[in-house]
């Protein structure tokens, strides 16, 4: 885990929708941008996808 990204290496995923969650801690109020999530197969890079970025406001 680094400050700018979190990388997960998964051996197998079942077909369908998969949700991966992890906790982050914010110590200052403000508006933050979430990063995009990218998934790619190591053996078939043409299979992959990504999400969009979202805005998060902490008060």
PyMOL Python script that loads the backbone (N, CA, C, O; Angstrom):
from pymol import cmd

cmd.read_pdbstr("""\
ATOM      1  N   UNK A   1       0.850  -1.168   0.000  1.00  0.00           N
ATOM      2  CA  UNK A   1       0.000   0.000   0.000  1.00  0.00           C
ATOM      3  C   UNK A   1       0.900   1.237   0.000  1.00  0.00           C
ATOM      4  O   UNK A   1       1.833   1.351   0.795  1.00  0.00           O
ATOM      5  N   UNK A   2       0.600   2.136  -0.893  1.00  0.00           N
ATOM      6  CA  UNK A   2       1.323   3.409  -0.966  1.00  0.00           C
ATOM      7  C   UNK A   2       0.329   4.537  -0.718  1.00  0.00           C
ATOM      8  O   UNK A   2      -0.875   4.296  -0.630  1.00  0.00           O
ATOM      9  N   UNK A   3       0.819   5.750  -0.607  1.00  0.00           N
ATOM     10  CA  UNK A   3      -0.052   6.891  -0.383  1.00  0.00           C
ATOM     11  C   UNK A   3      -0.952   7.185  -1.574  1.00  0.00           C
ATOM     12  O   UNK A   3      -2.062   7.686  -1.395  1.00  0.00           O
ATOM     13  N   UNK A   4      -0.500   6.887  -2.776  1.00  0.00           N
ATOM     14  CA  UNK A   4      -1.254   7.267  -3.970  1.00  0.00           C
ATOM     15  C   UNK A   4      -2.071   6.141  -4.571  1.00  0.00           C
ATOM     16  O   UNK A   4      -2.907   6.387  -5.440  1.00  0.00           O
ATOM     17  N   UNK A   5      -1.852   4.921  -4.132  1.00  0.00           N
ATOM     18  CA  UNK A   5      -2.625   3.819  -4.705  1.00  0.00           C
ATOM     19  C   UNK A   5      -2.622   2.617  -3.768  1.00  0.00           C
ATOM     20  O   UNK A   5      -1.786   2.497  -2.873  1.00  0.00           O
ATOM     21  N   UNK A   6      -3.575   1.744  -4.004  1.00  0.00           N
ATOM     22  CA  UNK A   6      -3.625   0.453  -3.320  1.00  0.00           C
ATOM     23  C   UNK A   6      -3.742  -0.598  -4.418  1.00  0.00           C
ATOM     24  O   UNK A   6      -4.612  -0.495  -5.282  1.00  0.00           O
ATOM     25  N   UNK A   7      -2.889  -1.591  -4.394  1.00  0.00           N
ATOM     26  CA  UNK A   7      -2.896  -2.617  -5.424  1.00  0.00           C
ATOM     27  C   UNK A   7      -3.270  -3.953  -4.809  1.00  0.00           C
ATOM     28  O   UNK A   7      -2.735  -4.340  -3.770  1.00  0.00           O
ATOM     29  N   UNK A   8      -4.187  -4.652  -5.452  1.00  0.00           N
ATOM     30  CA  UNK A   8      -4.639  -5.955  -4.995  1.00  0.00           C
ATOM     31  C   UNK A   8      -4.336  -6.970  -6.099  1.00  0.00           C
ATOM     32  O   UNK A   8      -4.604  -6.709  -7.272  1.00  0.00           O
ATOM     33  N   UNK A   9      -3.787  -8.106  -5.737  1.00  0.00           N
ATOM     34  CA  UNK A   9      -3.500  -9.180  -6.684  1.00  0.00           C
ATOM     35  C   UNK A   9      -4.375 -10.363  -6.300  1.00  0.00           C
ATOM     36  O   UNK A   9      -4.238 -10.918  -5.210  1.00  0.00           O
ATOM     37  N   UNK A  10      -5.271 -10.746  -7.198  1.00  0.00           N
ATOM     38  CA  UNK A  10      -6.274 -11.775  -6.911  1.00  0.00           C
ATOM     39  C   UNK A  10      -6.076 -12.932  -7.875  1.00  0.00           C
ATOM     40  O   UNK A  10      -6.002 -12.726  -9.087  1.00  0.00           O
ATOM     41  N   UNK A  11      -5.988 -14.151  -7.348  1.00  0.00           N
ATOM     42  CA  UNK A  11      -5.766 -15.330  -8.185  1.00  0.00           C
ATOM     43  C   UNK A  11      -6.959 -15.666  -9.072  1.00  0.00           C
ATOM     44  O   UNK A  11      -6.794 -15.919 -10.266  1.00  0.00           O
ATOM     45  N   UNK A  12      -8.161 -15.670  -8.495  1.00  0.00           N
ATOM     46  CA  UNK A  12      -9.351 -16.057  -9.250  1.00  0.00           C
ATOM     47  C   UNK A  12     -10.527 -15.155  -8.880  1.00  0.00           C
ATOM     48  O   UNK A  12     -10.691 -14.766  -7.723  1.00  0.00           O
ATOM     49  N   UNK A  13     -11.336 -14.834  -9.883  1.00  0.00           N
ATOM     50  CA  UNK A  13     -12.585 -14.109  -9.658  1.00  0.00           C
ATOM     51  C   UNK A  13     -13.697 -14.864 -10.368  1.00  0.00           C
ATOM     52  O   UNK A  13     -13.531 -15.311 -11.503  1.00  0.00           O
ATOM     53  N   UNK A  14     -14.819 -15.000  -9.697  1.00  0.00           N
ATOM     54  CA  UNK A  14     -15.964 -15.632 -10.336  1.00  0.00           C
ATOM     55  C   UNK A  14     -16.597 -14.666 -11.326  1.00  0.00           C
ATOM     56  O   UNK A  14     -16.437 -13.451 -11.209  1.00  0.00           O
ATOM     57  N   UNK A  15     -17.294 -15.195 -12.270  1.00  0.00           N
ATOM     58  CA  UNK A  15     -17.996 -14.399 -13.259  1.00  0.00           C
ATOM     59  C   UNK A  15     -19.103 -13.604 -12.567  1.00  0.00           C
ATOM     60  O   UNK A  15     -19.808 -14.135 -11.709  1.00  0.00           O
ATOM     61  N   UNK A  16     -19.254 -12.344 -12.936  1.00  0.00           N
ATOM     62  CA  UNK A  16     -20.299 -11.513 -12.349  1.00  0.00           C
ATOM     63  C   UNK A  16     -19.732 -10.261 -11.712  1.00  0.00           C
ATOM     64  O   UNK A  16     -18.630  -9.819 -12.040  1.00  0.00           O
ATOM     65  N   UNK A  17     -20.492  -9.705 -10.808  1.00  0.00           N
ATOM     66  CA  UNK A  17     -20.113  -8.464 -10.132  1.00  0.00           C
ATOM     67  C   UNK A  17     -19.312  -8.783  -8.880  1.00  0.00           C
ATOM     68  O   UNK A  17     -19.707  -9.630  -8.079  1.00  0.00           O
ATOM     69  N   UNK A  18     -18.184  -8.101  -8.717  1.00  0.00           N
ATOM     70  CA  UNK A  18     -17.316  -8.284  -7.550  1.00  0.00           C
ATOM     71  C   UNK A  18     -17.118  -6.927  -6.897  1.00  0.00           C
ATOM     72  O   UNK A  18     -16.844  -5.943  -7.583  1.00  0.00           O
ATOM     73  N   UNK A  19     -17.253  -6.866  -5.580  1.00  0.00           N
ATOM     74  CA  UNK A  19     -17.062  -5.622  -4.849  1.00  0.00           C
ATOM     75  C   UNK A  19     -15.892  -5.793  -3.896  1.00  0.00           C
ATOM     76  O   UNK A  19     -15.884  -6.702  -3.067  1.00  0.00           O
ATOM     77  N   UNK A  20     -14.900  -4.911  -4.019  1.00  0.00           N
ATOM     78  CA  UNK A  20     -13.726  -4.939  -3.150  1.00  0.00           C
ATOM     79  C   UNK A  20     -13.748  -3.659  -2.325  1.00  0.00           C
ATOM     80  O   UNK A  20     -13.846  -2.564  -2.879  1.00  0.00           O
ATOM     81  N   UNK A  21     -13.660  -3.789  -1.016  1.00  0.00           N
ATOM     82  CA  UNK A  21     -13.717  -2.637  -0.115  1.00  0.00           C
ATOM     83  C   UNK A  21     -12.480  -2.597   0.767  1.00  0.00           C
ATOM     84  O   UNK A  21     -11.913  -3.633   1.114  1.00  0.00           O
ATOM     85  N   UNK A  22     -12.071  -1.388   1.122  1.00  0.00           N
ATOM     86  CA  UNK A  22     -11.018  -1.203   2.120  1.00  0.00           C
ATOM     87  C   UNK A  22     -11.237   0.137   2.802  1.00  0.00           C
ATOM     88  O   UNK A  22     -11.827   1.045   2.216  1.00  0.00           O
ATOM     89  N   UNK A  23     -10.771   0.263   4.023  1.00  0.00           N
ATOM     90  CA  UNK A  23     -10.992   1.467   4.823  1.00  0.00           C
ATOM     91  C   UNK A  23      -9.923   2.512   4.541  1.00  0.00           C
ATOM     92  O   UNK A  23      -8.753   2.188   4.337  1.00  0.00           O
ATOM     93  N   UNK A  24     -10.340   3.756   4.534  1.00  0.00           N
ATOM     94  CA  UNK A  24      -9.416   4.885   4.474  1.00  0.00           C
ATOM     95  C   UNK A  24      -9.811   5.849   5.586  1.00  0.00           C
ATOM     96  O   UNK A  24     -10.978   5.903   5.974  1.00  0.00           O
ATOM     97  N   UNK A  25      -8.871   6.591   6.087  1.00  0.00           N
ATOM     98  CA  UNK A  25      -9.118   7.538   7.160  1.00  0.00           C
ATOM     99  C   UNK A  25      -8.768   8.942   6.688  1.00  0.00           C
ATOM    100  O   UNK A  25      -7.699   9.173   6.124  1.00  0.00           O
ATOM    101  N   UNK A  26      -9.686   9.875   6.927  1.00  0.00           N
ATOM    102  CA  UNK A  26      -9.479  11.274   6.555  1.00  0.00           C
ATOM    103  C   UNK A  26      -9.466  12.083   7.840  1.00  0.00           C
ATOM    104  O   UNK A  26     -10.393  11.982   8.644  1.00  0.00           O
ATOM    105  N   UNK A  27      -8.427  12.886   8.043  1.00  0.00           N
ATOM    106  CA  UNK A  27      -8.317  13.636   9.295  1.00  0.00           C
ATOM    107  C   UNK A  27      -8.608  15.125   9.138  1.00  0.00           C
ATOM    108  O   UNK A  27      -8.488  15.875  10.107  1.00  0.00           O
ATOM    109  N   UNK A  28      -8.986  15.569   7.942  1.00  0.00           N
ATOM    110  CA  UNK A  28      -9.294  16.984   7.721  1.00  0.00           C
ATOM    111  C   UNK A  28     -10.558  17.125   6.892  1.00  0.00           C
ATOM    112  O   UNK A  28     -10.756  16.376   5.935  1.00  0.00           O
ATOM    113  N   UNK A  29     -11.420  18.076   7.247  1.00  0.00           N
ATOM    114  CA  UNK A  29     -12.615  18.292   6.426  1.00  0.00           C
ATOM    115  C   UNK A  29     -12.239  18.868   5.062  1.00  0.00           C
ATOM    116  O   UNK A  29     -11.199  19.508   4.909  1.00  0.00           O
ATOM    117  N   UNK A  30     -13.089  18.633   4.091  1.00  0.00           N
ATOM    118  CA  UNK A  30     -12.843  19.162   2.752  1.00  0.00           C
ATOM    119  C   UNK A  30     -13.530  18.320   1.697  1.00  0.00           C
ATOM    120  O   UNK A  30     -14.260  17.381   2.016  1.00  0.00           O
ATOM    121  N   UNK A  31     -13.296  18.655   0.456  1.00  0.00           N
ATOM    122  CA  UNK A  31     -13.835  17.900  -0.669  1.00  0.00           C
ATOM    123  C   UNK A  31     -12.688  17.138  -1.318  1.00  0.00           C
ATOM    124  O   UNK A  31     -11.662  17.719  -1.673  1.00  0.00           O
ATOM    125  N   UNK A  32     -12.873  15.848  -1.467  1.00  0.00           N
ATOM    126  CA  UNK A  32     -11.848  14.966  -2.001  1.00  0.00           C
ATOM    127  C   UNK A  32     -12.366  14.251  -3.234  1.00  0.00           C
ATOM    128  O   UNK A  32     -13.568  14.029  -3.374  1.00  0.00           O
ATOM    129  N   UNK A  33     -11.464  13.895  -4.119  1.00  0.00           N
ATOM    130  CA  UNK A  33     -11.789  13.109  -5.303  1.00  0.00           C
ATOM    131  C   UNK A  33     -11.337  11.674  -5.060  1.00  0.00           C
ATOM    132  O   UNK A  33     -10.208  11.431  -4.634  1.00  0.00           O
ATOM    133  N   UNK A  34     -12.219  10.743  -5.331  1.00  0.00           N
ATOM    134  CA  UNK A  34     -11.804   9.349  -5.279  1.00  0.00           C
ATOM    135  C   UNK A  34     -11.041   9.052  -6.557  1.00  0.00           C
ATOM    136  O   UNK A  34     -11.255   9.696  -7.584  1.00  0.00           O
ATOM    137  N   UNK A  35     -10.195   8.122  -6.492  1.00  0.00           N
ATOM    138  CA  UNK A  35      -9.472   7.728  -7.698  1.00  0.00           C
ATOM    139  C   UNK A  35     -10.291   6.755  -8.520  1.00  0.00           C
ATOM    140  O   UNK A  35     -11.367   6.331  -8.099  1.00  0.00           O
ATOM    141  N   UNK A  36      -9.794   6.404  -9.669  1.00  0.00           N
ATOM    142  CA  UNK A  36     -10.466   5.398 -10.477  1.00  0.00           C
ATOM    143  C   UNK A  36      -9.944   4.027 -10.092  1.00  0.00           C
ATOM    144  O   UNK A  36      -8.805   3.891  -9.647  1.00  0.00           O
ATOM    145  N   UNK A  37     -10.764   3.031 -10.262  1.00  0.00           N
ATOM    146  CA  UNK A  37     -10.343   1.652 -10.051  1.00  0.00           C
ATOM    147  C   UNK A  37     -10.181   1.004 -11.413  1.00  0.00           C
ATOM    148  O   UNK A  37     -11.050   1.127 -12.275  1.00  0.00           O
ATOM    149  N   UNK A  38      -9.073   0.317 -11.603  1.00  0.00           N
ATOM    150  CA  UNK A  38      -8.804  -0.357 -12.866  1.00  0.00           C
ATOM    151  C   UNK A  38      -8.552  -1.824 -12.589  1.00  0.00           C
ATOM    152  O   UNK A  38      -7.824  -2.173 -11.659  1.00  0.00           O
ATOM    153  N   UNK A  39      -9.153  -2.683 -13.394  1.00  0.00           N
ATOM    154  CA  UNK A  39      -8.928  -4.123 -13.278  1.00  0.00           C
ATOM    155  C   UNK A  39      -8.445  -4.632 -14.633  1.00  0.00           C
ATOM    156  O   UNK A  39      -8.951  -4.233 -15.683  1.00  0.00           O
ATOM    157  N   UNK A  40      -7.458  -5.520 -14.584  1.00  0.00           N
ATOM    158  CA  UNK A  40      -6.896  -6.048 -15.827  1.00  0.00           C
ATOM    159  C   UNK A  40      -6.384  -7.464 -15.591  1.00  0.00           C
ATOM    160  O   UNK A  40      -5.793  -7.751 -14.550  1.00  0.00           O
ATOM    161  N   UNK A  41      -6.609  -8.332 -16.546  1.00  0.00           N
ATOM    162  CA  UNK A  41      -6.121  -9.702 -16.473  1.00  0.00           C
ATOM    163  C   UNK A  41      -4.632  -9.731 -16.811  1.00  0.00           C
ATOM    164  O   UNK A  41      -4.195  -9.098 -17.772  1.00  0.00           O
ATOM    165  N   UNK A  42      -3.864 -10.460 -16.025  1.00  0.00           N
ATOM    166  CA  UNK A  42      -2.423 -10.561 -16.272  1.00  0.00           C
ATOM    167  C   UNK A  42      -2.129 -11.360 -17.536  1.00  0.00           C
ATOM    168  O   UNK A  42      -1.135 -11.104 -18.215  1.00  0.00           O
ATOM    169  N   UNK A  43      -2.987 -12.328 -17.856  1.00  0.00           N
ATOM    170  CA  UNK A  43      -2.730 -13.203 -19.000  1.00  0.00           C
ATOM    171  C   UNK A  43      -3.496 -12.798 -20.250  1.00  0.00           C
ATOM    172  O   UNK A  43      -3.157 -13.233 -21.351  1.00  0.00           O
ATOM    173  N   UNK A  44      -4.521 -11.974 -20.093  1.00  0.00           N
ATOM    174  CA  UNK A  44      -5.301 -11.500 -21.242  1.00  0.00           C
ATOM    175  C   UNK A  44      -5.625 -10.024 -21.009  1.00  0.00           C
ATOM    176  O   UNK A  44      -6.731  -9.696 -20.581  1.00  0.00           O
ATOM    177  N   UNK A  45      -4.667  -9.131 -21.286  1.00  0.00           N
ATOM    178  CA  UNK A  45      -4.861  -7.710 -20.968  1.00  0.00           C
ATOM    179  C   UNK A  45      -6.026  -7.055 -21.700  1.00  0.00           C
ATOM    180  O   UNK A  45      -6.442  -5.956 -21.332  1.00  0.00           O
ATOM    181  N   UNK A  46      -6.559  -7.709 -22.730  1.00  0.00           N
ATOM    182  CA  UNK A  46      -7.718  -7.135 -23.413  1.00  0.00           C
ATOM    183  C   UNK A  46      -8.989  -7.232 -22.570  1.00  0.00           C
ATOM    184  O   UNK A  46      -9.981  -6.566 -22.865  1.00  0.00           O
ATOM    185  N   UNK A  47      -8.962  -8.063 -21.517  1.00  0.00           N
ATOM    186  CA  UNK A  47     -10.084  -8.156 -20.592  1.00  0.00           C
ATOM    187  C   UNK A  47      -9.803  -7.259 -19.396  1.00  0.00           C
ATOM    188  O   UNK A  47      -8.884  -7.514 -18.618  1.00  0.00           O
ATOM    189  N   UNK A  48     -10.585  -6.227 -19.259  1.00  0.00           N
ATOM    190  CA  UNK A  48     -10.381  -5.300 -18.152  1.00  0.00           C
ATOM    191  C   UNK A  48     -11.522  -4.302 -18.078  1.00  0.00           C
ATOM    192  O   UNK A  48     -12.454  -4.340 -18.881  1.00  0.00           O
ATOM    193  N   UNK A  49     -11.437  -3.426 -17.123  1.00  0.00           N
ATOM    194  CA  UNK A  49     -12.450  -2.399 -16.961  1.00  0.00           C
ATOM    195  C   UNK A  49     -11.977  -1.347 -15.973  1.00  0.00           C
ATOM    196  O   UNK A  49     -10.917  -1.488 -15.363  1.00  0.00           O
ATOM    197  N   UNK A  50     -12.763  -0.300 -15.820  1.00  0.00           N
ATOM    198  CA  UNK A  50     -12.430   0.761 -14.874  1.00  0.00           C
ATOM    199  C   UNK A  50     -13.698   1.457 -14.398  1.00  0.00           C
ATOM    200  O   UNK A  50     -14.762   1.315 -15.002  1.00  0.00           O
ATOM    201  N   UNK A  51     -13.574   2.202 -13.318  1.00  0.00           N
ATOM    202  CA  UNK A  51     -14.691   2.967 -12.767  1.00  0.00           C
ATOM    203  C   UNK A  51     -14.446   4.445 -12.998  1.00  0.00           C
ATOM    204  O   UNK A  51     -13.383   4.848 -13.471  1.00  0.00           O
ATOM    205  N   UNK A  52     -15.441   5.246 -12.657  1.00  0.00           N
ATOM    206  CA  UNK A  52     -15.265   6.696 -12.741  1.00  0.00           C
ATOM    207  C   UNK A  52     -14.862   7.247 -11.376  1.00  0.00           C
ATOM    208  O   UNK A  52     -15.000   6.567 -10.359  1.00  0.00           O
ATOM    209  N   UNK A  53     -14.374   8.459 -11.360  1.00  0.00           N
ATOM    210  CA  UNK A  53     -13.993   9.142 -10.126  1.00  0.00           C
ATOM    211  C   UNK A  53     -15.224   9.831  -9.536  1.00  0.00           C
ATOM    212  O   UNK A  53     -16.097  10.290 -10.273  1.00  0.00           O
ATOM    213  N   UNK A  54     -15.289   9.901  -8.219  1.00  0.00           N
ATOM    214  CA  UNK A  54     -16.408  10.536  -7.524  1.00  0.00           C
ATOM    215  C   UNK A  54     -15.887  11.615  -6.578  1.00  0.00           C
ATOM    216  O   UNK A  54     -14.710  11.616  -6.219  1.00  0.00           O
ATOM    217  N   UNK A  55     -16.756  12.523  -6.180  1.00  0.00           N
ATOM    218  CA  UNK A  55     -16.428  13.563  -5.211  1.00  0.00           C
ATOM    219  C   UNK A  55     -16.972  13.144  -3.839  1.00  0.00           C
ATOM    220  O   UNK A  55     -18.104  12.673  -3.730  1.00  0.00           O
ATOM    221  N   UNK A  56     -16.154  13.320  -2.800  1.00  0.00           N
ATOM    222  CA  UNK A  56     -16.551  13.019  -1.432  1.00  0.00           C
ATOM    223  C   UNK A  56     -16.332  14.271  -0.592  1.00  0.00           C
ATOM    224  O   UNK A  56     -15.235  14.831  -0.588  1.00  0.00           O
ATOM    225  N   UNK A  57     -17.374  14.719   0.124  1.00  0.00           N
ATOM    226  CA  UNK A  57     -17.253  15.900   0.980  1.00  0.00           C
ATOM    227  C   UNK A  57     -17.267  15.464   2.443  1.00  0.00           C
ATOM    228  O   UNK A  57     -18.196  14.782   2.875  1.00  0.00           O
ATOM    229  N   UNK A  58     -16.252  15.851   3.203  1.00  0.00           N
ATOM    230  CA  UNK A  58     -16.129  15.523   4.617  1.00  0.00           C
ATOM    231  C   UNK A  58     -16.294  16.816   5.399  1.00  0.00           C
ATOM    232  O   UNK A  58     -15.617  17.809   5.131  1.00  0.00           O
ATOM    233  N   UNK A  59     -17.203  16.794   6.371  1.00  0.00           N
ATOM    234  CA  UNK A  59     -17.463  18.002   7.191  1.00  0.00           C
ATOM    235  C   UNK A  59     -16.896  17.882   8.573  1.00  0.00           C
ATOM    236  O   UNK A  59     -17.029  18.805   9.377  1.00  0.00           O
TER     237      UNK A  59
END
""", "prot")
cmd.dss("prot")
cmd.show_as("cartoon", "prot")
cmd.util.cbc("prot")
cmd.orient("prot")
